Each structure stands twice: as C-alpha cells, then as structure tokens.
C-alpha cells in the first residue's frame, strides 16, 4: 500500500463539490477506504427520533467523509492547493509540497 500523502492534522483545500474552495483541518484519515474527514466541510443532516438517550430528538449535524481525490494539501508557503511528493532528507522520508518545494511537517 502506498504511503498516505494526506494525514490527520493537515490543512487541506477542497477541490470539488458543494464545498469547493473551503479549507479545513483533517480530523480523521481512512487510508484503506481512501477517504478523509475535514472539519467544517461536507456537513450532513440526519433527522433523529426522540429516544430515551436523546429525549429531544431533532436534527443531528455531522461531518461526512470525502474522497481523498477531492482534497489537496494547502501549501505552507502560498496557502494554495499543492500536490505532495516524497523525498529522502537526512535518511528520513519526508513529504514535500510540489509547488513551493517546502517540507511538510508531520
């Protein structure tokens, strides 16, 4: 399996869909499914019946996963979307932003 180019804690830009252009932080990464959950993006609404645990019921809003191809890493230098490449520096494999050549922490 290939190494994950987008990880938990990364700042990403949404490339397509209803939230195109928005930015947010990756709160959960699911590499086996090829999906990520981004805070404040792709909000879904569920109508919940009243139960003993939730006597009020009502609308429940939550962030749904997005496919990893719909997001791009935010370049640490320019703030624009960029692709990611892997390089070896000081014997360690590090992620590098393609646009600026800046090393991505993490």
mmCIF file of the C-alpha atoms, coordinates in Angstrom:
data_MODEL
# 
_entry.id   MODEL 
# 
loop_
_atom_site.group_PDB 
_atom_site.id 
_atom_site.type_symbol 
_atom_site.label_atom_id 
_atom_site.label_alt_id 
_atom_site.label_comp_id 
_atom_site.label_asym_id 
_atom_site.label_entity_id 
_atom_site.label_seq_id 
_atom_site.pdbx_PDB_ins_code 
_atom_site.Cartn_x 
_atom_site.Cartn_y 
_atom_site.Cartn_z 
_atom_site.occupancy 
_atom_site.B_iso_or_equiv 
_atom_site.pdbx_formal_charge 
_atom_site.auth_seq_id 
_atom_site.auth_comp_id 
_atom_site.auth_asym_id 
_atom_site.auth_atom_id 
_atom_site.pdbx_PDB_model_num 
ATOM 1   C CA . UNK A 1 1   ? 0.000   0.000  0.000  1.00 0.00 ? 1   UNK A CA 1 
ATOM 2   C CA . UNK A 1 2   ? 1.272   3.482  -0.847 1.00 0.00 ? 2   UNK A CA 1 
ATOM 3   C CA . UNK A 1 3   ? 2.161   5.964  1.880  1.00 0.00 ? 3   UNK A CA 1 
ATOM 4   C CA . UNK A 1 4   ? -0.560  8.438  2.849  1.00 0.00 ? 4   UNK A CA 1 
ATOM 5   C CA . UNK A 1 5   ? 0.010   11.844 1.289  1.00 0.00 ? 5   UNK A CA 1 
ATOM 6   C CA . UNK A 1 6   ? -2.686  13.473 3.425  1.00 0.00 ? 6   UNK A CA 1 
ATOM 7   C CA . UNK A 1 7   ? -2.664  12.771 7.152  1.00 0.00 ? 7   UNK A CA 1 
ATOM 8   C CA . UNK A 1 8   ? -4.596  13.743 10.270 1.00 0.00 ? 8   UNK A CA 1 
ATOM 9   C CA . UNK A 1 9   ? -3.861  17.344 11.277 1.00 0.00 ? 9   UNK A CA 1 
ATOM 10  C CA . UNK A 1 10  ? -3.043  18.557 7.741  1.00 0.00 ? 10  UNK A CA 1 
ATOM 11  C CA . UNK A 1 11  ? -4.597  21.749 6.391  1.00 0.00 ? 11  UNK A CA 1 
ATOM 12  C CA . UNK A 1 12  ? -6.388  20.948 3.108  1.00 0.00 ? 12  UNK A CA 1 
ATOM 13  C CA . UNK A 1 13  ? -8.316  22.769 0.359  1.00 0.00 ? 13  UNK A CA 1 
ATOM 14  C CA . UNK A 1 14  ? -11.500 21.246 -1.118 1.00 0.00 ? 14  UNK A CA 1 
ATOM 15  C CA . UNK A 1 15  ? -11.157 20.910 -4.913 1.00 0.00 ? 15  UNK A CA 1 
ATOM 16  C CA . UNK A 1 16  ? -14.688 19.931 -5.966 1.00 0.00 ? 16  UNK A CA 1 
ATOM 17  C CA . UNK A 1 17  ? -18.275 19.606 -4.811 1.00 0.00 ? 17  UNK A CA 1 
ATOM 18  C CA . UNK A 1 18  ? -20.584 21.874 -2.825 1.00 0.00 ? 18  UNK A CA 1 
ATOM 19  C CA . UNK A 1 19  ? -17.741 22.995 -0.516 1.00 0.00 ? 19  UNK A CA 1 
ATOM 20  C CA . UNK A 1 20  ? -15.248 23.801 -3.311 1.00 0.00 ? 20  UNK A CA 1 
ATOM 21  C CA . UNK A 1 21  ? -12.626 26.346 -2.229 1.00 0.00 ? 21  UNK A CA 1 
ATOM 22  C CA . UNK A 1 22  ? -13.151 25.862 1.513  1.00 0.00 ? 22  UNK A CA 1 
ATOM 23  C CA . UNK A 1 23  ? -10.234 24.985 3.751  1.00 0.00 ? 23  UNK A CA 1 
ATOM 24  C CA . UNK A 1 24  ? -10.107 22.931 6.910  1.00 0.00 ? 24  UNK A CA 1 
ATOM 25  C CA . UNK A 1 25  ? -8.129  20.528 9.035  1.00 0.00 ? 25  UNK A CA 1 
ATOM 26  C CA . UNK A 1 26  ? -8.216  16.765 8.532  1.00 0.00 ? 26  UNK A CA 1 
ATOM 27  C CA . UNK A 1 27  ? -9.757  15.298 11.708 1.00 0.00 ? 27  UNK A CA 1 
ATOM 28  C CA . UNK A 1 28  ? -9.764  11.671 10.571 1.00 0.00 ? 28  UNK A CA 1 
ATOM 29  C CA . UNK A 1 29  ? -7.926  9.808  7.837  1.00 0.00 ? 29  UNK A CA 1 
ATOM 30  C CA . UNK A 1 30  ? -9.125  6.475  6.443  1.00 0.00 ? 30  UNK A CA 1 
ATOM 31  C CA . UNK A 1 31  ? -6.344  5.279  4.094  1.00 0.00 ? 31  UNK A CA 1 
ATOM 32  C CA . UNK A 1 32  ? -7.894  1.847  3.432  1.00 0.00 ? 32  UNK A CA 1 
ATOM 33  C CA . UNK A 1 33  ? -11.110 3.497  2.183  1.00 0.00 ? 33  UNK A CA 1 
ATOM 34  C CA . UNK A 1 34  ? -9.274  6.408  0.530  1.00 0.00 ? 34  UNK A CA 1 
ATOM 35  C CA . UNK A 1 35  ? -11.308 8.958  2.500  1.00 0.00 ? 35  UNK A CA 1 
ATOM 36  C CA . UNK A 1 36  ? -10.736 11.839 4.915  1.00 0.00 ? 36  UNK A CA 1 
ATOM 37  C CA . UNK A 1 37  ? -12.981 13.805 7.277  1.00 0.00 ? 37  UNK A CA 1 
ATOM 38  C CA . UNK A 1 38  ? -12.384 17.566 7.191  1.00 0.00 ? 38  UNK A CA 1 
ATOM 39  C CA . UNK A 1 39  ? -13.627 19.855 9.980  1.00 0.00 ? 39  UNK A CA 1 
ATOM 40  C CA . UNK A 1 40  ? -16.458 22.187 8.949  1.00 0.00 ? 40  UNK A CA 1 
ATOM 41  C CA . UNK A 1 41  ? -16.820 20.652 5.489  1.00 0.00 ? 41  UNK A CA 1 
ATOM 42  C CA . UNK A 1 42  ? -19.347 18.209 3.937  1.00 0.00 ? 42  UNK A CA 1 
ATOM 43  C CA . UNK A 1 43  ? -21.885 18.623 6.742  1.00 0.00 ? 43  UNK A CA 1 
ATOM 44  C CA . UNK A 1 44  ? -24.789 16.173 6.595  1.00 0.00 ? 44  UNK A CA 1 
ATOM 45  C CA . UNK A 1 45  ? -28.077 16.475 8.498  1.00 0.00 ? 45  UNK A CA 1 
ATOM 46  C CA . UNK A 1 46  ? -29.894 13.492 9.967  1.00 0.00 ? 46  UNK A CA 1 
ATOM 47  C CA . UNK A 1 47  ? -33.418 13.575 11.379 1.00 0.00 ? 47  UNK A CA 1 
ATOM 48  C CA . UNK A 1 48  ? -33.366 11.665 14.669 1.00 0.00 ? 48  UNK A CA 1 
ATOM 49  C CA . UNK A 1 49  ? -36.400 10.359 16.528 1.00 0.00 ? 49  UNK A CA 1 
ATOM 50  C CA . UNK A 1 50  ? -36.675 11.037 20.231 1.00 0.00 ? 50  UNK A CA 1 
ATOM 51  C CA . UNK A 1 51  ? -35.248 8.180  22.311 1.00 0.00 ? 51  UNK A CA 1 
ATOM 52  C CA . UNK A 1 52  ? -34.540 7.652  25.997 1.00 0.00 ? 52  UNK A CA 1 
ATOM 53  C CA . UNK A 1 53  ? -30.906 8.564  25.405 1.00 0.00 ? 53  UNK A CA 1 
ATOM 54  C CA . UNK A 1 54  ? -31.895 11.644 23.377 1.00 0.00 ? 54  UNK A CA 1 
ATOM 55  C CA . UNK A 1 55  ? -35.414 12.679 24.566 1.00 0.00 ? 55  UNK A CA 1 
ATOM 56  C CA . UNK A 1 56  ? -35.427 15.886 22.498 1.00 0.00 ? 56  UNK A CA 1 
ATOM 57  C CA . UNK A 1 57  ? -34.706 14.244 19.133 1.00 0.00 ? 57  UNK A CA 1 
ATOM 58  C CA . UNK A 1 58  ? -34.426 16.656 16.206 1.00 0.00 ? 58  UNK A CA 1 
ATOM 59  C CA . UNK A 1 59  ? -31.730 17.391 13.650 1.00 0.00 ? 59  UNK A CA 1 
ATOM 60  C CA . UNK A 1 60  ? -28.238 15.956 14.076 1.00 0.00 ? 60  UNK A CA 1 
ATOM 61  C CA . UNK A 1 61  ? -25.433 17.535 12.036 1.00 0.00 ? 61  UNK A CA 1 
ATOM 62  C CA . UNK A 1 62  ? -22.144 15.730 11.401 1.00 0.00 ? 62  UNK A CA 1 
ATOM 63  C CA . UNK A 1 63  ? -19.155 15.835 9.054  1.00 0.00 ? 63  UNK A CA 1 
ATOM 64  C CA . UNK A 1 64  ? -19.189 13.097 6.423  1.00 0.00 ? 64  UNK A CA 1 
ATOM 65  C CA . UNK A 1 65  ? -16.053 11.625 4.820  1.00 0.00 ? 65  UNK A CA 1 
ATOM 66  C CA . UNK A 1 66  ? -14.769 12.973 1.492  1.00 0.00 ? 66  UNK A CA 1 
ATOM 67  C CA . UNK A 1 67  ? -12.783 11.038 -1.084 1.00 0.00 ? 67  UNK A CA 1 
ATOM 68  C CA . UNK A 1 68  ? -9.098  11.896 -0.853 1.00 0.00 ? 68  UNK A CA 1 
ATOM 69  C CA . UNK A 1 69  ? -9.044  12.910 -4.557 1.00 0.00 ? 69  UNK A CA 1 
ATOM 70  C CA . UNK A 1 70  ? -11.395 15.824 -3.756 1.00 0.00 ? 70  UNK A CA 1 
ATOM 71  C CA . UNK A 1 71  ? -8.897  17.452 -1.370 1.00 0.00 ? 71  UNK A CA 1 
ATOM 72  C CA . UNK A 1 72  ? -5.394  18.833 -1.837 1.00 0.00 ? 72  UNK A CA 1 
ATOM 73  C CA . UNK A 1 73  ? -2.833  19.792 0.761  1.00 0.00 ? 73  UNK A CA 1 
ATOM 74  C CA . UNK A 1 74  ? -2.615  23.523 1.468  1.00 0.00 ? 74  UNK A CA 1 
ATOM 75  C CA . UNK A 1 75  ? 0.873   24.781 0.592  1.00 0.00 ? 75  UNK A CA 1 
ATOM 76  C CA . UNK A 1 76  ? 2.587   26.019 3.785  1.00 0.00 ? 76  UNK A CA 1 
ATOM 77  C CA . UNK A 1 77  ? 4.201   28.919 1.893  1.00 0.00 ? 77  UNK A CA 1 
ATOM 78  C CA . UNK A 1 78  ? 1.496   30.180 -0.501 1.00 0.00 ? 78  UNK A CA 1 
ATOM 79  C CA . UNK A 1 79  ? -1.706  28.794 1.036  1.00 0.00 ? 79  UNK A CA 1 
ATOM 80  C CA . UNK A 1 80  ? -2.820  27.403 -2.346 1.00 0.00 ? 80  UNK A CA 1 
ATOM 81  C CA . UNK A 1 81  ? -3.543  23.727 -3.106 1.00 0.00 ? 81  UNK A CA 1 
ATOM 82  C CA . UNK A 1 82  ? -0.493  21.622 -3.971 1.00 0.00 ? 82  UNK A CA 1 
ATOM 83  C CA . UNK A 1 83  ? 0.430   18.052 -4.750 1.00 0.00 ? 83  UNK A CA 1 
ATOM 84  C CA . UNK A 1 84  ? 2.738   16.088 -2.457 1.00 0.00 ? 84  UNK A CA 1 
ATOM 85  C CA . UNK A 1 85  ? 5.939   14.239 -3.253 1.00 0.00 ? 85  UNK A CA 1 
ATOM 86  C CA . UNK A 1 86  ? 8.220   12.157 -1.063 1.00 0.00 ? 86  UNK A CA 1 
ATOM 87  C CA . UNK A 1 87  ? 11.941  12.852 -0.721 1.00 0.00 ? 87  UNK A CA 1 
ATOM 88  C CA . UNK A 1 88  ? 14.705  11.469 1.465  1.00 0.00 ? 88  UNK A CA 1 
ATOM 89  C CA . UNK A 1 89  ? 16.381  14.089 3.674  1.00 0.00 ? 89  UNK A CA 1 
ATOM 90  C CA . UNK A 1 90  ? 18.953  13.121 6.311  1.00 0.00 ? 90  UNK A CA 1 
ATOM 91  C CA . UNK A 1 91  ? 17.996  9.468  5.865  1.00 0.00 ? 91  UNK A CA 1 
ATOM 92  C CA . UNK A 1 92  ? 14.319  10.136 6.569  1.00 0.00 ? 92  UNK A CA 1 
ATOM 93  C CA . UNK A 1 93  ? 11.385  10.017 4.171  1.00 0.00 ? 93  UNK A CA 1 
ATOM 94  C CA . UNK A 1 94  ? 9.638   13.409 4.246  1.00 0.00 ? 94  UNK A CA 1 
ATOM 95  C CA . UNK A 1 95  ? 6.659   14.944 2.450  1.00 0.00 ? 95  UNK A CA 1 
ATOM 96  C CA . UNK A 1 96  ? 7.418   17.916 0.198  1.00 0.00 ? 96  UNK A CA 1 
ATOM 97  C CA . UNK A 1 97  ? 4.975   20.389 -1.418 1.00 0.00 ? 97  UNK A CA 1 
ATOM 98  C CA . UNK A 1 98  ? 5.422   20.237 -5.202 1.00 0.00 ? 98  UNK A CA 1 
ATOM 99  C CA . UNK A 1 99  ? 4.594   23.934 -5.838 1.00 0.00 ? 99  UNK A CA 1 
ATOM 100 C CA . UNK A 1 100 ? 6.996   25.533 -3.358 1.00 0.00 ? 100 UNK A CA 1 
ATOM 101 C CA . UNK A 1 101 ? 9.411   22.721 -2.510 1.00 0.00 ? 101 UNK A CA 1 
ATOM 102 C CA . UNK A 1 102 ? 8.633   23.331 1.194  1.00 0.00 ? 102 UNK A CA 1 
ATOM 103 C CA . UNK A 1 103 ? 8.939   20.394 3.602  1.00 0.00 ? 103 UNK A CA 1 
ATOM 104 C CA . UNK A 1 104 ? 5.638   19.485 5.238  1.00 0.00 ? 104 UNK A CA 1 
ATOM 105 C CA . UNK A 1 105 ? 5.859   18.812 8.964  1.00 0.00 ? 105 UNK A CA 1 
ATOM 106 C CA . UNK A 1 106 ? 4.403   15.611 10.364 1.00 0.00 ? 106 UNK A CA 1 
# 
